[in-house]
Amino acid sequence: MPSTVIRSYKYDPKCNQLVVVFQSGRRYVYEEVPSAVFESMKRAFSKGEFLNNHIRDHYRYVRTF
């Protein structure tokens, strides 16, 4: 199901980084995200809700452009 909040996301297992691009175009790189968390996000019905509940405020992030 397409997300109304998240445009795209990808995970780099080599450095445990989750890159999220929001519909607004803002891009965030979440650091030290375990692969199990990413796998759970992929299975979640609502990616935005999962991000808010399990990633945001739990992992360091950097906003990139």
N, CA, C and O atoms as a Tripos MOL2 file, in Angstrom:
@<TRIPOS>MOLECULE
protein
  260   259    65     0     0
PROTEIN
NO_CHARGES

@<TRIPOS>ATOM
      1 N           0.8440   -1.1800    0.0000 N.3       1 MET1
      2 CA          0.0000    0.0000    0.0000 C.3       1 MET1
      3 C           0.8860    1.2380    0.0000 C.2       1 MET1
      4 O           1.8030    1.3230    0.8170 O.2       1 MET1
      5 N           0.6490    2.1860   -0.8730 N.am      2 PRO2
      6 CA          1.4460    3.4180   -0.8760 C.3       2 PRO2
      7 C           1.2310    4.2070    0.4110 C.2       2 PRO2
      8 O           0.1400    4.2150    0.9800 O.2       2 PRO2
      9 N           2.2740    4.8530    0.8450 N.am      3 SER3
     10 CA          2.2070    5.6440    2.0680 C.3       3 SER3
     11 C           1.8510    7.0860    1.7320 C.2       3 SER3
     12 O           2.3010    7.6300    0.7230 O.2       3 SER3
     13 N           1.0480    7.6920    2.5770 N.am      4 THR4
     14 CA          0.7220    9.0990    2.3930 C.3       4 THR4
     15 C           1.8080    9.9860    2.9700 C.2       4 THR4
     16 O           1.8130   11.1930    2.7280 O.2       4 THR4
     17 N           2.7280    9.4070    3.7300 N.am      5 VAL5
     18 CA          3.7820   10.1660    4.4040 C.3       5 VAL5
     19 C           5.1590    9.8980    3.7900 C.2       5 VAL5
     20 O           5.9490   10.8240    3.6060 O.2       5 VAL5
     21 N           5.4380    8.6520    3.4780 N.am      6 ILE6
     22 CA          6.7580    8.2360    3.0120 C.3       6 ILE6
     23 C           6.7330    8.0030    1.5030 C.2       6 ILE6
     24 O           5.9320    7.2150    1.0020 O.2       6 ILE6
     25 N           7.6080    8.6890    0.7920 N.am      7 ARG7
     26 CA          7.7270    8.5130   -0.6650 C.3       7 ARG7
     27 C           8.5150    7.2500   -0.9710 C.2       7 ARG7
     28 O           8.1130    6.4480   -1.8130 O.2       7 ARG7
     29 N           9.6570    7.0750   -0.2750 N.am      8 SER8
     30 CA         10.4870    5.8920   -0.5010 C.3       8 SER8
     31 C          11.3650    5.6480    0.7170 C.2       8 SER8
     32 O          11.5570    6.5270    1.5580 O.2       8 SER8
     33 N          11.8900    4.4350    0.7890 N.am      9 TYR9
     34 CA         12.8290    4.0880    1.8500 C.3       9 TYR9
     35 C          13.7150    2.9620    1.3540 C.2       9 TYR9
     36 O          13.3160    2.1500    0.5190 O.2       9 TYR9
     37 N          14.9220    2.9330    1.8850 N.am     10 LYS10
     38 CA         15.8440    1.8460    1.5480 C.3      10 LYS10
     39 C          16.7710    1.6300    2.7280 C.2      10 LYS10
     40 O          16.9490    2.5040    3.5760 O.2      10 LYS10
     41 N          17.3520    0.4530    2.7590 N.am     11 TYR11
     42 CA         18.1940    0.0620    3.8860 C.3      11 TYR11
     43 C          19.5400   -0.4020    3.3670 C.2      11 TYR11
     44 O          19.6180   -1.1540    2.3950 O.2      11 TYR11
     45 N          20.5970    0.0500    4.0190 N.am     12 ASP12
     46 CA         21.9530   -0.3880    3.6960 C.3      12 ASP12
     47 C          22.4280   -1.2980    4.8260 C.2      12 ASP12
     48 O          22.7950   -0.8140    5.8960 O.2      12 ASP12
     49 N          22.4240   -2.6110    4.5970 N.am     13 PRO13
     50 CA         22.7970   -3.5400    5.6650 C.3      13 PRO13
     51 C          24.2650   -3.4750    6.0560 C.2      13 PRO13
     52 O          24.6270   -3.9070    7.1510 O.2      13 PRO13
     53 N          25.1140   -2.9480    5.1880 N.am     14 LYS14
     54 CA         26.5450   -2.8620    5.5100 C.3      14 LYS14
     55 C          26.8050   -1.8790    6.6320 C.2      14 LYS14
     56 O          27.6960   -2.0890    7.4550 O.2      14 LYS14
     57 N          26.0270   -0.8020    6.6660 N.am     15 CYS15
     58 CA         26.2540    0.2070    7.7100 C.3      15 CYS15
     59 C          25.0100    0.4280    8.5720 C.2      15 CYS15
     60 O          24.9620    1.3670    9.3660 O.2      15 CYS15
     61 N          24.0080   -0.4340    8.4140 N.am     16 ASN16
     62 CA         22.7830   -0.3660    9.2280 C.3      16 ASN16
     63 C          22.1240    1.0050    9.1710 C.2      16 ASN16
     64 O          21.7070    1.5480   10.1940 O.2      16 ASN16
     65 N          22.0350    1.5580    7.9710 N.am     17 GLN17
     66 CA         21.3900    2.8600    7.7880 C.3      17 GLN17
     67 C          20.0810    2.6980    7.0250 C.2      17 GLN17
     68 O          20.0020    1.9920    6.0190 O.2      17 GLN17
     69 N          19.0710    3.3660    7.5320 N.am     18 LEU18
     70 CA         17.7750    3.4150    6.8830 C.3      18 LEU18
     71 C          17.5900    4.8160    6.3140 C.2      18 LEU18
     72 O          17.6410    5.8000    7.0520 O.2      18 LEU18
     73 N          17.3780    4.9090    5.0190 N.am     19 VAL19
     74 CA         17.1690    6.1930    4.3550 C.3      19 VAL19
     75 C          15.6770    6.3070    4.0480 C.2      19 VAL19
     76 O          15.0910    5.4350    3.4060 O.2      19 VAL19
     77 N          15.0790    7.3960    4.5180 N.am     20 VAL20
     78 CA         13.6560    7.6210    4.3050 C.3      20 VAL20
     79 C          13.4740    8.9580    3.5990 C.2      20 VAL20
     80 O          14.0000    9.9810    4.0360 O.2      20 VAL20
     81 N          12.7280    8.9360    2.5050 N.am     21 VAL21
     82 CA         12.3710   10.1600    1.7940 C.3      21 VAL21
     83 C          10.8730   10.3610    1.9880 C.2      21 VAL21
     84 O          10.0630    9.5070    1.6270 O.2      21 VAL21
     85 N          10.5250   11.4960    2.5610 N.am     22 PHE22
     86 CA          9.1280   11.8010    2.8260 C.3      22 PHE22
     87 C           8.4780   12.4280    1.5950 C.2      22 PHE22
     88 O           9.1740   12.8870    0.6890 O.2      22 PHE22
     89 N           7.1590   12.4480    1.5610 N.am     23 GLN23
     90 CA          6.4300   13.0260    0.4350 C.3      23 GLN23
     91 C           6.8230   14.4860    0.2120 C.2      23 GLN23
     92 O           6.7480   14.9820   -0.9120 O.2      23 GLN23
     93 N           7.2350   15.1660    1.2610 N.am     24 SER24
     94 CA          7.6560   16.5690    1.1630 C.3      24 SER24
     95 C           8.9980   16.7230    0.4510 C.2      24 SER24
     96 O           9.3780   17.8280    0.0620 O.2      24 SER24
     97 N           9.7160   15.6090    0.2820 N.am     25 GLY25
     98 CA         11.0430   15.6470   -0.3170 C.3      25 GLY25
     99 C          12.1600   15.6300    0.7010 C.2      25 GLY25
    100 O          13.3260   15.4690    0.3400 O.2      25 GLY25
    101 N          11.8270   15.7910    1.9590 N.am     26 ARG26
    102 CA         12.8630   15.7300    3.0000 C.3      26 ARG26
    103 C          13.4180   14.3170    3.0780 C.2      26 ARG26
    104 O          12.6850   13.3340    2.9710 O.2      26 ARG26
    105 N          14.7260   14.2390    3.2650 N.am     27 ARG27
    106 CA         15.4280   12.9490    3.2870 C.3      27 ARG27
    107 C          16.1530   12.8190    4.6110 C.2      27 ARG27
    108 O          16.9010   13.7130    5.0050 O.2      27 ARG27
    109 N          15.9360   11.7070    5.3000 N.am     28 TYR28
    110 CA         16.5640   11.4530    6.5870 C.3      28 TYR28
    111 C          17.3060   10.1270    6.5220 C.2      28 TYR28
    112 O          16.8420    9.1640    5.9120 O.2      28 TYR28
    113 N          18.4640   10.0990    7.1600 N.am     29 VAL29
    114 CA         19.2430    8.8700    7.2820 C.3      29 VAL29
    115 C          19.2680    8.5020    8.7590 C.2      29 VAL29
    116 O          19.8480    9.2140    9.5790 O.2      29 VAL29
    117 N          18.6330    7.3830    9.0870 N.am     30 TYR30
    118 CA         18.6020    6.8730   10.4610 C.3      30 TYR30
    119 C          19.7550    5.8990   10.6250 C.2      30 TYR30
    120 O          19.9430    5.0030    9.8020 O.2      30 TYR30
    121 N          20.5260    6.0770   11.6860 N.am     31 GLU31
    122 CA         21.7520    5.3030   11.8860 C.3      31 GLU31
    123 C          21.5530    4.1770   12.8930 C.2      31 GLU31
    124 O          20.7380    4.2710   13.8110 O.2      31 GLU31
    125 N          22.3220    3.1130   12.6940 N.am     32 GLU32
    126 CA         22.3650    1.9670   13.5970 C.3      32 GLU32
    127 C          21.0070    1.2890   13.7630 C.2      32 GLU32
    128 O          20.6520    0.8410   14.8540 O.2      32 GLU32
    129 N          20.2570    1.2210   12.6710 N.am     33 VAL33
    130 CA         18.9660    0.5450   12.6850 C.3      33 VAL33
    131 C          19.2060   -0.9420   12.4050 C.2      33 VAL33
    132 O          19.7420   -1.2860   11.3520 O.2      33 VAL33
    133 N          18.8230   -1.8170   13.3180 N.am     34 PRO34
    134 CA         19.0260   -3.2540   13.0810 C.3      34 PRO34
    135 C          18.2120   -3.7450   11.8840 C.2      34 PRO34
    136 O          17.1390   -3.2190   11.5900 O.2      34 PRO34
    137 N          18.7280   -4.7400   11.2160 N.am     35 SER35
    138 CA         18.0330   -5.2730   10.0410 C.3      35 SER35
    139 C          16.6620   -5.8260   10.4100 C.2      35 SER35
    140 O          15.7390   -5.7700    9.5970 O.2      35 SER35
    141 N          16.5140   -6.3560   11.6160 N.am     36 ALA36
    142 CA         15.2140   -6.8840   12.0500 C.3      36 ALA36
    143 C          14.1610   -5.7730   12.1160 C.2      36 ALA36
    144 O          12.9890   -6.0100   11.8240 O.2      36 ALA36
    145 N          14.5730   -4.5730   12.4970 N.am     37 VAL37
    146 CA         13.6450   -3.4400   12.5410 C.3      37 VAL37
    147 C          13.2290   -3.0660   11.1240 C.2      37 VAL37
    148 O          12.0550   -2.7990   10.8660 O.2      37 VAL37
    149 N          14.1860   -3.0480   10.2120 N.am     38 PHE38
    150 CA         13.8620   -2.7540    8.8140 C.3      38 PHE38
    151 C          12.9140   -3.8070    8.2390 C.2      38 PHE38
    152 O          11.9610   -3.4620    7.5390 O.2      38 PHE38
    153 N          13.1600   -5.0630    8.5220 N.am     39 GLU39
    154 CA         12.2860   -6.1340    8.0340 C.3      39 GLU39
    155 C          10.8700   -5.9670    8.5850 C.2      39 GLU39
    156 O           9.8950   -6.2050    7.8730 O.2      39 GLU39
    157 N          10.7560   -5.5660    9.8320 N.am     40 SER40
    158 CA          9.4430   -5.3150   10.4270 C.3      40 SER40
    159 C           8.7590   -4.1390    9.7510 C.2      40 SER40
    160 O           7.5460   -4.1610    9.5470 O.2      40 SER40
    161 N           9.5250   -3.1130    9.4010 N.am     41 MET41
    162 CA          8.9550   -1.9600    8.7120 C.3      41 MET41
    163 C           8.4090   -2.3730    7.3480 C.2      41 MET41
    164 O           7.3310   -1.9330    6.9500 O.2      41 MET41
    165 N           9.1440   -3.2100    6.6390 N.am     42 LYS42
    166 CA          8.6890   -3.6660    5.3250 C.3      42 LYS42
    167 C           7.3550   -4.4000    5.4230 C.2      42 LYS42
    168 O           6.5270   -4.3060    4.5170 O.2      42 LYS42
    169 N           7.1450   -5.1240    6.5060 N.am     43 ARG43
    170 CA          5.9190   -5.9010    6.6860 C.3      43 ARG43
    171 C           4.7650   -5.0760    7.2580 C.2      43 ARG43
    172 O           3.6080   -5.4910    7.1940 O.2      43 ARG43
    173 N           5.0840   -3.9160    7.8140 N.am     44 ALA44
    174 CA          4.0520   -3.0990    8.4700 C.3      44 ALA44
    175 C           3.0330   -2.5850    7.4610 C.2      44 ALA44
    176 O           3.3890   -2.2000    6.3480 O.2      44 ALA44
    177 N           1.7750   -2.5820    7.8570 N.am     45 PHE45
    178 CA          0.7220   -2.0460    6.9970 C.3      45 PHE45
    179 C           0.9280   -0.5590    6.7560 C.2      45 PHE45
    180 O           0.8370   -0.0870    5.6220 O.2      45 PHE45
    181 N           1.2110    0.1850    7.8390 N.am     46 SER46
    182 CA          1.4500    1.6240    7.7320 C.3      46 SER46
    183 C           2.9220    1.9060    8.0030 C.2      46 SER46
    184 O           3.3840    1.8090    9.1400 O.2      46 SER46
    185 N           3.6490    2.2550    6.9530 N.am     47 LYS47
    186 CA          5.0750    2.5550    7.1110 C.3      47 LYS47
    187 C           5.2780    3.8050    7.9620 C.2      47 LYS47
    188 O           6.1910    3.8480    8.7860 O.2      47 LYS47
    189 N           4.4370    4.8210    7.7710 N.am     48 GLY48
    190 CA          4.5580    6.0530    8.5430 C.3      48 GLY48
    191 C           4.3160    5.8320   10.0240 C.2      48 GLY48
    192 O           5.0340    6.3750   10.8640 O.2      48 GLY48
    193 N           3.3150    5.0420   10.3420 N.am     49 GLU49
    194 CA          3.0240    4.7360   11.7450 C.3      49 GLU49
    195 C           4.1650    3.9330   12.3600 C.2      49 GLU49
    196 O           4.5700    4.1880   13.4940 O.2      49 GLU49
    197 N           4.6800    2.9650   11.6100 N.am     50 PHE50
    198 CA          5.8020    2.1750   12.1130 C.3      50 PHE50
    199 C           7.0010    3.0760   12.3780 C.2      50 PHE50
    200 O           7.6480    2.9710   13.4200 O.2      50 PHE50
    201 N           7.2910    3.9560   11.4350 N.am     51 LEU51
    202 CA          8.4170    4.8720   11.5990 C.3      51 LEU51
    203 C           8.2460    5.7060   12.8630 C.2      51 LEU51
    204 O           9.1840    5.8470   13.6480 O.2      51 LEU51
    205 N           7.0630    6.2540   13.0600 N.am     52 ASN52
    206 CA          6.8160    7.0840   14.2370 C.3      52 ASN52
    207 C           6.9430    6.3070   15.5400 C.2      52 ASN52
    208 O           7.4560    6.8300   16.5280 O.2      52 ASN52
    209 N           6.4810    5.0700   15.5470 N.am     53 ASN53
    210 CA          6.4620    4.2900   16.7860 C.3      53 ASN53
    211 C           7.7480    3.5420   17.0930 C.2      53 ASN53
    212 O           8.0440    3.2840   18.2600 O.2      53 ASN53
    213 N           8.5210    3.1860   16.0670 N.am     54 HIS54
    214 CA          9.6600    2.2900   16.2990 C.3      54 HIS54
    215 C          11.0200    2.8200   15.8400 C.2      54 HIS54
    216 O          12.0530    2.2420   16.1810 O.2      54 HIS54
    217 N          11.0320    3.9010   15.0800 N.am     55 ILE55
    218 CA         12.3120    4.3890   14.5530 C.3      55 ILE55
    219 C          12.5880    5.8180   14.9960 C.2      55 ILE55
    220 O          13.6080    6.0940   15.6280 O.2      55 ILE55
    221 N          11.6810    6.7180   14.6640 N.am     56 ARG56
    222 CA         11.8550    8.1170   15.0720 C.3      56 ARG56
    223 C          11.9210    8.1720   16.5940 C.2      56 ARG56
    224 O          11.1480    7.4940   17.2710 O.2      56 ARG56
    225 N          12.8060    8.9460   17.1200 N.am     57 ASP57
    226 CA         13.0530    9.0870   18.5590 C.3      57 ASP57
    227 C          13.7260    7.8690   19.1900 C.2      57 ASP57
    228 O          13.9480    7.8430   20.4000 O.2      57 ASP57
    229 N          14.0540    6.8580   18.3770 N.am     58 HIS58
    230 CA         14.7620    5.6800   18.8900 C.3      58 HIS58
    231 C          16.1760    5.5620   18.3120 C.2      58 HIS58
    232 O          17.0470    4.9220   18.9010 O.2      58 HIS58
    233 N          16.3880    6.1810   17.1650 N.am     59 TYR59
    234 CA         17.6940    6.0980   16.4920 C.3      59 TYR59
    235 C          18.1400    7.4890   16.0760 C.2      59 TYR59
    236 O          17.3300    8.3510   15.7360 O.2      59 TYR59
    237 N          19.4490    7.6810   16.1130 N.am     60 ARG60
    238 CA         20.0090    8.9620   15.6590 C.3      60 ARG60
    239 C          19.7310    9.1080   14.1740 C.2      60 ARG60
    240 O          19.6560    8.1220   13.4400 O.2      60 ARG60
    241 N          19.5790   10.3450   13.7460 N.am     61 TYR61
    242 CA         19.3310   10.5970   12.3400 C.3      61 TYR61
    243 C          20.0140   11.8800   11.8900 C.2      61 TYR61
    244 O          20.3710   12.7410   12.6930 O.2      61 TYR61
    245 N          20.1800   11.9740   10.5850 N.am     62 VAL62
    246 CA         20.7280   13.1580    9.9550 C.3      62 VAL62
    247 C          19.7890   13.5250    8.8140 C.2      62 VAL62
    248 O          19.4060   12.6680    8.0170 O.2      62 VAL62
    249 N          19.4240   14.7800    8.7390 N.am     63 ARG63
    250 CA         18.6160   15.2190    7.6010 C.3      63 ARG63
    251 C          19.5740   15.5870    6.4740 C.2      63 ARG63
    252 O          20.5060   16.3660    6.6730 O.2      63 ARG63
    253 N          19.3450   15.0280    5.3020 N.am     64 THR64
    254 CA         20.1690   15.3180    4.1440 C.3      64 THR64
    255 C          19.2910   15.9210    3.0650 C.2      64 THR64
    256 O          18.0640   15.8970    3.1650 O.2      64 THR64
    257 N          19.9200   16.4610    2.0360 N.am     65 PHE65
    258 CA         19.1470   17.1120    0.9760 C.3      65 PHE65
    259 C          19.3690   16.4470   -0.3540 C.2      65 PHE65
    260 O          18.7940   16.8680   -1.3580 O.2      65 PHE65
@<TRIPOS>BOND
     1     1     2 1
     2     2     3 1
     3     3     4 2
     4     3     5 am
     5     5     6 1
     6     6     7 1
     7     7     8 2
     8     7     9 am
     9     9    10 1
    10    10    11 1
    11    11    12 2
    12    11    13 am
    13    13    14 1
    14    14    15 1
    15    15    16 2
    16    15    17 am
    17    17    18 1
    18    18    19 1
    19    19    20 2
    20    19    21 am
    21    21    22 1
    22    22    23 1
    23    23    24 2
    24    23    25 am
    25    25    26 1
    26    26    27 1
    27    27    28 2
    28    27    29 am
    29    29    30 1
    30    30    31 1
    31    31    32 2
    32    31    33 am
    33    33    34 1
    34    34    35 1
    35    35    36 2
    36    35    37 am
    37    37    38 1
    38    38    39 1
    39    39    40 2
    40    39    41 am
    41    41    42 1
    42    42    43 1
    43    43    44 2
    44    43    45 am
    45    45    46 1
    46    46    47 1
    47    47    48 2
    48    47    49 am
    49    49    50 1
    50    50    51 1
    51    51    52 2
    52    51    53 am
    53    53    54 1
    54    54    55 1
    55    55    56 2
    56    55    57 am
    57    57    58 1
    58    58    59 1
    59    59    60 2
    60    59    61 am
    61    61    62 1
    62    62    63 1
    63    63    64 2
    64    63    65 am
    65    65    66 1
    66    66    67 1
    67    67    68 2
    68    67    69 am
    69    69    70 1
    70    70    71 1
    71    71    72 2
    72    71    73 am
    73    73    74 1
    74    74    75 1
    75    75    76 2
    76    75    77 am
    77    77    78 1
    78    78    79 1
    79    79    80 2
    80    79    81 am
    81    81    82 1
    82    82    83 1
    83    83    84 2
    84    83    85 am
    85    85    86 1
    86    86    87 1
    87    87    88 2
    88    87    89 am
    89    89    90 1
    90    90    91 1
    91    91    92 2
    92    91    93 am
    93    93    94 1
    94    94    95 1
    95    95    96 2
    96    95    97 am
    97    97    98 1
    98    98    99 1
    99    99   100 2
   100    99   101 am
   101   101   102 1
   102   102   103 1
   103   103   104 2
   104   103   105 am
   105   105   106 1
   106   106   107 1
   107   107   108 2
   108   107   109 am
   109   109   110 1
   110   110   111 1
   111   111   112 2
   112   111   113 am
   113   113   114 1
   114   114   115 1
   115   115   116 2
   116   115   117 am
   117   117   118 1
   118   118   119 1
   119   119   120 2
   120   119   121 am
   121   121   122 1
   122   122   123 1
   123   123   124 2
   124   123   125 am
   125   125   126 1
   126   126   127 1
   127   127   128 2
   128   127   129 am
   129   129   130 1
   130   130   131 1
   131   131   132 2
   132   131   133 am
   133   133   134 1
   134   134   135 1
   135   135   136 2
   136   135   137 am
   137   137   138 1
   138   138   139 1
   139   139   140 2
   140   139   141 am
   141   141   142 1
   142   142   143 1
   143   143   144 2
   144   143   145 am
   145   145   146 1
   146   146   147 1
   147   147   148 2
   148   147   149 am
   149   149   150 1
   150   150   151 1
   151   151   152 2
   152   151   153 am
   153   153   154 1
   154   154   155 1
   155   155   156 2
   156   155   157 am
   157   157   158 1
   158   158   159 1
   159   159   160 2
   160   159   161 am
   161   161   162 1
   162   162   163 1
   163   163   164 2
   164   163   165 am
   165   165   166 1
   166   166   167 1
   167   167   168 2
   168   167   169 am
   169   169   170 1
   170   170   171 1
   171   171   172 2
   172   171   173 am
   173   173   174 1
   174   174   175 1
   175   175   176 2
   176   175   177 am
   177   177   178 1
   178   178   179 1
   179   179   180 2
   180   179   181 am
   181   181   182 1
   182   182   183 1
   183   183   184 2
   184   183   185 am
   185   185   186 1
   186   186   187 1
   187   187   188 2
   188   187   189 am
   189   189   190 1
   190   190   191 1
   191   191   192 2
   192   191   193 am
   193   193   194 1
   194   194   195 1
   195   195   196 2
   196   195   197 am
   197   197   198 1
   198   198   199 1
   199   199   200 2
   200   199   201 am
   201   201   202 1
   202   202   203 1
   203   203   204 2
   204   203   205 am
   205   205   206 1
   206   206   207 1
   207   207   208 2
   208   207   209 am
   209   209   210 1
   210   210   211 1
   211   211   212 2
   212   211   213 am
   213   213   214 1
   214   214   215 1
   215   215   216 2
   216   215   217 am
   217   217   218 1
   218   218   219 1
   219   219   220 2
   220   219   221 am
   221   221   222 1
   222   222   223 1
   223   223   224 2
   224   223   225 am
   225   225   226 1
   226   226   227 1
   227   227   228 2
   228   227   229 am
   229   229   230 1
   230   230   231 1
   231   231   232 2
   232   231   233 am
   233   233   234 1
   234   234   235 1
   235   235   236 2
   236   235   237 am
   237   237   238 1
   238   238   239 1
   239   239   240 2
   240   239   241 am
   241   241   242 1
   242   242   243 1
   243   243   244 2
   244   243   245 am
   245   245   246 1
   246   246   247 1
   247   247   248 2
   248   247   249 am
   249   249   250 1
   250   250   251 1
   251   251   252 2
   252   251   253 am
   253   253   254 1
   254   254   255 1
   255   255   256 2
   256   255   257 am
   257   257   258 1
   258   258   259 1
   259   259   260 2
@<TRIPOS>SUBSTRUCTURE
     1 MET1         2 RESIDUE 1 A MET
     2 PRO2         6 RESIDUE 1 A PRO
     3 SER3        10 RESIDUE 1 A SER
     4 THR4        14 RESIDUE 1 A THR
     5 VAL5        18 RESIDUE 1 A VAL
     6 ILE6        22 RESIDUE 1 A ILE
     7 ARG7        26 RESIDUE 1 A ARG
     8 SER8        30 RESIDUE 1 A SER
     9 TYR9        34 RESIDUE 1 A TYR
    10 LYS10       38 RESIDUE 1 A LYS
    11 TYR11       42 RESIDUE 1 A TYR
    12 ASP12       46 RESIDUE 1 A ASP
    13 PRO13       50 RESIDUE 1 A PRO
    14 LYS14       54 RESIDUE 1 A LYS
    15 CYS15       58 RESIDUE 1 A CYS
    16 ASN16       62 RESIDUE 1 A ASN
    17 GLN17       66 RESIDUE 1 A GLN
    18 LEU18       70 RESIDUE 1 A LEU
    19 VAL19       74 RESIDUE 1 A VAL
    20 VAL20       78 RESIDUE 1 A VAL
    21 VAL21       82 RESIDUE 1 A VAL
    22 PHE22       86 RESIDUE 1 A PHE
    23 GLN23       90 RESIDUE 1 A GLN
    24 SER24       94 RESIDUE 1 A SER
    25 GLY25       98 RESIDUE 1 A GLY
    26 ARG26      102 RESIDUE 1 A ARG
    27 ARG27      106 RESIDUE 1 A ARG
    28 TYR28      110 RESIDUE 1 A TYR
    29 VAL29      114 RESIDUE 1 A VAL
    30 TYR30      118 RESIDUE 1 A TYR
    31 GLU31      122 RESIDUE 1 A GLU
    32 GLU32      126 RESIDUE 1 A GLU
    33 VAL33      130 RESIDUE 1 A VAL
    34 PRO34      134 RESIDUE 1 A PRO
    35 SER35      138 RESIDUE 1 A SER
    36 ALA36      142 RESIDUE 1 A ALA
    37 VAL37      146 RESIDUE 1 A VAL
    38 PHE38      150 RESIDUE 1 A PHE
    39 GLU39      154 RESIDUE 1 A GLU
    40 SER40      158 RESIDUE 1 A SER
    41 MET41      162 RESIDUE 1 A MET
    42 LYS42      166 RESIDUE 1 A LYS
    43 ARG43      170 RESIDUE 1 A ARG
    44 ALA44      174 RESIDUE 1 A ALA
    45 PHE45      178 RESIDUE 1 A PHE
    46 SER46      182 RESIDUE 1 A SER
    47 LYS47      186 RESIDUE 1 A LYS
    48 GLY48      190 RESIDUE 1 A GLY
    49 GLU49      194 RESIDUE 1 A GLU
    50 PHE50      198 RESIDUE 1 A PHE
    51 LEU51      202 RESIDUE 1 A LEU
    52 ASN52      206 RESIDUE 1 A ASN
    53 ASN53      210 RESIDUE 1 A ASN
    54 HIS54      214 RESIDUE 1 A HIS
    55 ILE55      218 RESIDUE 1 A ILE
    56 ARG56      222 RESIDUE 1 A ARG
    57 ASP57      226 RESIDUE 1 A ASP
    58 HIS58      230 RESIDUE 1 A HIS
    59 TYR59      234 RESIDUE 1 A TYR
    60 ARG60      238 RESIDUE 1 A ARG
    61 TYR61      242 RESIDUE 1 A TYR
    62 VAL62      246 RESIDUE 1 A VAL
    63 ARG63      250 RESIDUE 1 A ARG
    64 THR64      254 RESIDUE 1 A THR
    65 PHE65      258 RESIDUE 1 A PHE
